[in-house]
């Protein structure tokens, strides 16, 4: 049974691995951390007025402990290394856009989900990266306790620092359950954030092309 993976995929495979033969699911988690979190979530249930010993909740503290480790596993990933592991010399100098990247994260204020889509573009300056690596960078930063504004900037800065392109553009559109399930309870609200560098800041036409491209359907 071989669970070896690319450097930046290893932690994901440890958290939730799929064996090559038979699609057998293998879950592995940090033992001490799981035990500690399980105890804490059992206390949470008690403080909420629940009985953690009743049938439906007996295994819930441990399940939540494991789920939270998976939902925050981005802390153990170095996004810069994701890009550096698949960087190729190429003279292409037009926009590279990966849009509609599914994104799931946890709001650090209430620890409830926010989710949506990320649109990421860059203009190469002698080097390109594998397209899937852009999505992996989004995932690495999203799987942490976050605010959408910081998440947008972190993705932008990581790509700018790692590839040194002529410019980077990032737009994230997300729905926040802290606004939907609690608080103002506005069911259809969507938050949009953006961050730009280089030519996307200086050249209005380049920025407008990016905005146009993420808004149209070519397929």
C-alpha positions in Angstrom: 0.0 0.0 0.0 1.7 3.2 -1.2 0.6 6.5 0.3 3.6 8.5 -1.0 2.7 11.8 -2.7 4.2 15.0 -3.9 5.7 17.1 -1.2 2.7 19.5 -0.8 0.2 16.6 -1.0 1.7 14.6 1.8 -0.3 16.1 4.7 -3.5 15.8 2.8 -2.8 12.1 2.2 -2.0 11.7 5.9 -5.2 13.4 6.9 -7.4 11.5 4.5 -5.6 9.0 2.3 -6.8 6.8 -0.5 -4.9 3.6 -1.1 -4.0 3.0 -4.8 -5.8 -0.4 -4.8 -9.5 -0.8 -4.2 -10.1 2.9 -3.2 -9.8 2.0 0.4 -10.1 5.1 2.6 -7.5 5.5 5.4 -7.9 8.3 8.0 -4.8 9.2 10.0 -4.7 12.0 12.6 -2.4 13.3 15.3 -3.1 11.0 18.3 -2.4 13.5 21.1 -4.2 16.3 19.4 -7.2 14.2 18.6 -7.4 13.0 22.2 -7.1 16.6 23.6 -9.7 18.0 21.2 -12.1 15.2 21.8 -12.1 16.0 25.5 -12.7 19.7 24.8 -15.6 19.0 22.5 -17.2 16.7 25.0 -17.1 19.6 27.5 -18.6 21.9 24.8 -21.5 19.5 24.5 -22.1 19.5 28.2 -22.0 23.3 28.4 -24.6 23.5 25.6 -26.9 21.4 27.7 -26.4 18.1 25.8 -25.7 14.6 27.0 -22.4 13.5 25.2 -23.2 9.9 26.4 -26.5 9.6 24.5 -26.4 7.3 21.4 -26.2 10.0 18.7 -23.4 11.9 20.4 -21.1 9.2 21.8 -18.6 9.5 18.9 -19.4 13.1 18.0 -16.5 14.8 20.0 -13.9 12.6 18.3 -15.5 13.1 14.9 -15.4 16.9 15.4 -11.8 16.7 16.6 -10.8 14.9 13.4 -12.9 17.2 11.2 -11.3 20.3 12.6 -7.9 18.9 12.0 -8.8 18.4 8.4 -10.5 21.7 8.0 -7.4 23.5 9.3 -4.7 21.4 7.7 -3.5 24.3 5.7 -1.3 25.4 8.6 1.0 22.5 7.8 1.4 23.3 4.1 3.9 25.8 2.6 2.1 27.3 -0.4 5.4 28.7 -1.8 6.8 25.2 -2.1 3.7 24.1 -4.1 4.6 26.6 -6.8 8.3 26.1 -6.6 7.9 22.4 -7.1 6.4 22.9 -10.5 8.0 26.0 -12.1 8.9 25.9 -15.7 10.8 28.3 -17.9 8.5 29.7 -20.6 8.4 32.9 -22.7 4.6 33.2 -22.7 3.7 36.7 -21.5 -0.1 36.7 -21.8 -2.6 36.3 -19.0 -3.0 32.9 -17.3 -6.3 32.7 -15.6 -7.7 29.9 -13.4 -11.2 30.8 -12.4 -14.1 29.3 -10.5 -11.8 27.5 -8.0 -14.0 26.1 -5.3 -13.0 27.4 -1.9 -14.0 26.4 1.6 -12.7 28.0 4.7 -13.6 28.8 8.4 -14.3 32.4 9.6 -11.9 33.1 12.4 -14.5 35.2 14.3 -17.2 32.5 14.7 -15.5 29.4 13.3 -18.3 28.7 10.9 -17.8 28.2 7.2 -17.5 30.6 4.4 -17.3 29.3 0.9 -17.4 30.3 -2.8 -15.0 30.7 -5.7 -11.6 32.1 -6.3 -10.4 33.6 -9.6 -6.6 33.8 -9.9 -4.6 35.3 -12.8 -1.0 36.1 -13.4 1.1 37.3 -16.3 4.4 35.3 -16.5 7.8 36.9 -16.5 9.8 34.0 -17.9 8.4 31.3 -15.7 5.0 29.5 -15.4 3.7 27.0 -12.9 1.4 24.0 -13.2 -2.2 25.0 -13.4 -3.3 22.7 -10.6 -0.7 24.4 -8.3 -2.7 27.6 -8.4 -5.8 25.7 -7.0 -3.6 24.1 -4.4 -2.3 27.5 -3.2 -5.9 28.6 -2.8 -6.7 25.4 -0.8 -3.6 25.8 1.4 -4.5 29.2 2.6 -8.3 28.5 2.8 -7.8 25.5 5.1 -7.0 27.8 8.0 -9.0 30.1 10.3 -9.4 33.0 8.0 -11.0 36.3 7.0 -11.7 36.7 3.3 -9.7 39.9 3.0 -6.5 38.3 4.3 -7.1 35.1 2.3 -7.2 37.2 -0.9 -4.0 39.0 -0.2 -2.1 35.9 0.9 -2.9 34.1 -2.4 -1.8 37.2 -4.3 1.4 37.7 -2.4 2.4 34.0 -2.5 2.2 33.9 -6.3 4.0 37.2 -6.7 6.8 36.2 -4.4 7.2 32.7 -5.8 6.9 33.3 -9.6 7.9 37.0 -9.8 5.3 37.6 -12.6 4.5 40.9 -14.3 1.3 41.0 -12.2 -1.1 39.0 -10.2 -4.9 39.3 -9.8 -7.1 37.6 -7.3 -10.9 37.9 -6.8 -12.8 35.8 -4.3 -16.6 35.6 -4.1 -18.0 33.9 -1.0 -21.0 33.4 1.1 -20.5 33.6 4.9 -22.6 31.5 7.1 -21.9 33.9 10.0 -24.2 36.3 8.1 -26.6 33.7 6.8 -27.2 31.5 9.9 -26.8 34.1 12.7 -26.4 37.9 13.1 -28.2 39.8 10.3 -29.3 36.5 8.6 -29.2 37.8 5.1 -29.6 34.6 3.0 -28.4 35.9 -0.4 -25.5 38.1 0.6 -22.2 37.5 -1.2 -18.9 39.1 -0.3 -16.4 40.0 -3.1 -12.7 40.9 -2.4 -9.9 41.6 -4.8 -6.1 42.1 -4.7 -3.8 43.1 -7.6 -0.1 43.6 -8.3 2.0 44.9 -11.2 0.3 45.4 -14.5 -3.1 44.6 -13.0 -2.7 47.7 -10.9 -1.0 50.0 -13.5 -2.9 49.1 -16.7 -6.6 49.6 -16.7 -7.1 47.6 -19.9 -5.3 44.5 -18.4 -7.4 44.7 -15.2 -10.6 45.2 -17.2 -9.7 42.2 -19.4 -9.3 40.1 -16.2 -12.7 41.3 -14.8 -14.3 40.6 -18.2 -12.8 37.1 -18.4 -14.0 36.0 -14.9 -17.5 37.1 -15.8 -18.1 35.2 -19.0 -18.6 31.6 -19.8 -16.5 30.1 -22.6 -17.6 26.5 -22.0 
